[in-house]
Amino acid sequence: MKEIQEGRAIFKAHISGKEKGPGKIKGVFYNPSMKLSRDLHVAFAKQFNFKGKMLDGMAASGIRGIRLMLEANIEVEFCDSSKLAIKTIKENLKFNNLKAKVHHKYVEEHLKENNYDWIDIDPFGTPAPYLEAAIDAVNHNGILGIAATDTAVLCGAKPSICKKRYGAMSMKKVASKEIGIRILLGKIHTIASQFNKGIDPILCYSEGHHLRVFVKLINKNDIKLKWITTNMKIEDKEREGASGPLWLEKIIQPNFVPKETEGNLGKILETLEQEAEGPPGLHDINDIARIAGIGQTPKRMKIIKCIQNLGCFASSSIFSPLGIKTDASEKIRNEAVILAQSL
């Protein structure tokens, strides 16, 4: 194992991956490409005057929970099924002069007997097998954080597996990652309803090779899952070629987007805040240009500014560098891209 520093934490782990991608399971798993996600998690947690108890549910080296203890002053417990991971978490806590409970169990077994105010599940691959136990164990008004690295399934490359695993049809186009997030939220919402709970998404995003959602567990509500077409039209019932059923309510609450301004994290957070009030789905700038009969696609920001100047909502998106989030009609999108060409 190698000694590593991330944020304010010093810890030991087996490095997996080369600064990008999901890495491979090996020993006490630590993927450096997830640092930005953990940076965002810390910034997100700092906003809350959180006095409850959190579980780092699949802790590995414990880096996520340790950073949250050090940098956001949160009380964290740790759980992992690996004996080596448990030993390493305890050592890493000592390195950082911290004390916490560390549970040597499969997380779904641990959650049958323990409830928390915040549960975070960051598995290698799909979170689907852990959702039921985690949702049931989150206290009322508590927070559930879920990461998913099975993006090929959620984002359109393996639709039959997505249907089997999440009960929904995915989408391949520019909106695929946002649709993947909404499919995951739809699954969480469906399971929560079975426990007489509802969900209130706080902050949901994609970064690198993974999708992540933070939701609050609230009283059960009557929100219905819907479908969305490749033209971003919302349908109440299943339609040929549409994606769903999925969550089509808001997925970002702007008042919970952290106010960090530095580096890549600052850029991500700025984009999240900009698109928070936009409608579901994305429009591909190349499709907009093609439909308008434009030979070369203008820069995305030029198109966005022109749509805004025509009186409609428009923003870039964290979910795709080619996507525009807008409520503009096709006619206004065509007019905007023609105007953008002349700028």
N, C-alpha and C positions, 0 to 999 in steps of 0.2 A: 504493500500500500504506500501511497505517496502523501506527504503532507501538503495541504493546499490552503490558500486563503481565498475566501469569497465574502465580499462585504466586510463585516466586522468579525467574521468567524474564521477560526483556524481549525482544521479538521483533517482526518485521514480517511482515504477511500481509494478504491480502484477506479482510475479514470477509464471511461468508456466513450468512444466516439472521438471525432477530430473537429471539434468546434461547430459541427452541424449534424443534423440527422438524429435519429433516435438512439444510436449507439447499440451495444449488445450487452445482454445480461452477463456479468462476470463479477464474482466476488461481491464486495460491498459496492454497489452500483453508484457511480457519480457521472453524470453527463454534463460537461462544461457548456454545451450548447443551450442548456436550460437556464443558464445564469440570468439572462434578461427576463425570463418569466419569473424567476424568484425575486429579482429586483422589483418587478412590477407588483408581485404579491406583497413584498415588504412595504412598498409605497402605499398600496391599497389598504393594508392593515393599519398603518399609522394614522389614518383618518378617523378611525373608530376609537371611542373611549371604551374599549372592549375590556370587560371585567370578568368574563366567563372563562371557560376551559376549552382548549382546542386539542384535537387529536391529529397528529401527523400520522396518517393511517398506514402508509407503506413507506416507512421512513428511510430505509437503506442506511446511508451514512448519518442521517439526521440533519443534513445541512439546511433544509427548508425550515424545520421547526427551530433549530438553533438560531438561525438568522432572525426569525420572528421573535424569539425570546430576547435576543441582544438588541435588535434594532427597532422593534415595535412594542417591546415590554408586554408581551403576551404570555400567559401561562400555557405551556404546551406539554402534552404527554405524547409518547412515541410508541408505535407498534410496528413489529415486523415479524415475519415467520422464520427468518434466518437466524440461526444461533450466532453466526459470525457477525451479522449486522447488529444484533443486540449488544454483543461485546464491544463493537466499534462505536456504537451510539453512546454507550456509557463512558468510553474513553474520550470521545469527542466532547461530551458534556463537561468532563473534568478539565480538558484543555482550555475550555472557555469559562471556567469557574461557575458552572451552572448546575442546578439540581432539578431533576424531573423524574416522573415515573416512566419506566420503560417496560413495555409488555411484550413478551415473547409468545405471540399467537398469530394465527391467521386473522386478518382484520375483520372479516365477516363474523368469525366466532367471537372475537372480543366485543363487537358491537351488539351482540345479542344480550349482553349483560351490562353494558355501559352506555350512558347517554352523554352528549357533549353539546356545548353552545356553538361550536365551530368544528366541522370535520373536513379534513382535506384528504382526497384520494388521488394519488398520482401514480397510476399503474404503468407497467410496461405493456403497451397495447391498449386493448379495449377496457373501459371502466364498467361495461355492462354487468358483469357478474357481481359487482360490489354495490350497485346502486340501491337495491332494495334494503340491504342492511344499513347503509349509510343514511338513507332518507328516514328510515324508521327511528334511528338513534339520534337525530338532530333535534334538540329542544325547540319549543315554539319560539319563533322569531330568531332562531339560530341561523347560522350561515353554513352552506355546503359548497365546498370548492371541488370541482371535478376536472381532471385533465384527460384528454383522449389523444393517443398517438396512432390510432387505427384510422388515419385520414383517408387512406385508399378506400376504405369501406364507407365512411361518412360522406366523402366528397366526390362520389360518382364513379370510381374505377371498379367497384365490386358491388353493383346494385343488388344482386340476389342475396349476398351476405348481409347487406344493410337491411334489407327487408326482413330477413330472419332474425337478425340481432337486435334491431331497433324498431322494427315494425313500420318502416317508412321507405318510400322511394327517394333516392338521392338525385343529385343533378351534376352534370359534368361541366357546365359553362362557367363563366367568369364569377358567378355567384356561388360556386360549389362550396367554398369554405363557410360562408355565412349560412348556406342551407344546411351544411353539416352541423353547425352550432345549433340551429333551430330544430334539427332532428333530435339531437342529444337533449335539448331542453324539452322537446315533446315527450321523449321517453321518461325523463325525470318527472314531468308534470303528471303523466299517466300513473306512474308508480306512487307518487305523492298522494294522488286522489284516492288510491286504494287504502292509504293510511289516514284518510280524512284530513289531508293537508293540501295546501296550495303552494305555488312557488311565485316568487317575485324576483326575476333576474336583476342583478345589480350591475355586473360588469362581465361581458363575454367578448372574447377576442380569439384571433388566431395569431400565432407567432412561430416562425420556423416550421417545424414538422408536427406541431401539435395544436389542438384546440383546447380552450379552457373556459369554464363558466364559473361564476360565483352567483349563487342564488340564495335568497332568504326563504326559509320555510315558514309559511303563514297559514291562516285559516283556509280551509278548502273553498275554492271559488268555482264558478261555472264557466270559466274560459274554455272555449272550444278550439281544438286543433283544426287547422285548415290545410289547403293545398296552394301551391304557387306555380304558375306556368313559366316557361322559359322566357316569356315576355314580361314577367314580373306582375302578372295579373293574379289577384287573390281569388280563390274559388272555395266555396263552402263545401263542395262535394268533390270526390275524386274525378279527375279528368285525364284523358289519354295524354301521356307525356308530361304531366304535372308532377311535382315533387310534394311529398307529404304522406300522411298527416304530420304536421309540424307546428311549432310555436311561432305565431306571427305577431305577437305583441312586442313591445319594446324589449331590447336586450342590453341596452346601455343606459344607465342613469347618470346624466352629466355631472350631477352634484357629487357622485362617488368616483369620478375619474380623478386620480391623483394629480396634483399640480406641479409635478417634477418638470423641469425644463431642459435638462442636460442630455446631450448625446442621443443615441438611438431610442432610449426610453422616452425622452421628451417628445420625439417625433411621433412615436406610437400613441402616446397619451393625447397629444394635440389632435391627431386624426380621429381617435375615439370620441373625443369631445365634439368635434365638428360633425360627425355622422350620427351622433346619438339621437337626434330628433328626426332623422330621415325615415322614409318608408322602408318596408322589407325589400331585400333584393338589390341587385346591381345591374347596371346596363354597361355593356362592353363598348369602349370608345371606338374600337375598330368597326363594330357593328353599326354604331351611330353614323360614322363617316360613310360606310358602304351604302346604307339605306338612303342617305342624303345625296349620294352620287359624288362624294369627294374622293379624289384619288389618293391623297396622302393624309393620314389622320393627324390633326393638330394636337398639340400637347394637351394633356388632360386638364391642367389648371386653366388653360385658355377656354376650353369648353365649359368648365365649371363656372368661370366668371361670366361667360356669356349667358348661360342658363340663369344665373342669379340676376343678371341685369335685365332679363326678360321676366322677372318677377316670381321665379320658382325656386324651391329648395334644391340645392346641389352641393355635394361635397365629395372629396376623395374618400377612400375606404381602406381600413386596415386589412380587409379580406382579399384585396386584389389590386395590383398596381395598374391594371387596365380598367378597373371598375369605377363607375360614377353612381353615387346614390342620389336619386332625384325623383321628385313627384311630377316632373315636366311631362307633358304629352309628347307623342312621337313628333307631332308638327313642330313643337317648340324645340325639341332636341335637334331636329333637322335644321331649323333656323339658327340655332346656337352654334352648331358645328360649322355652318357656312360662314357665320360671322367670325368665328375663331380662326378660320383659314386666312382671313384677311388681316389679322392682327400681327 
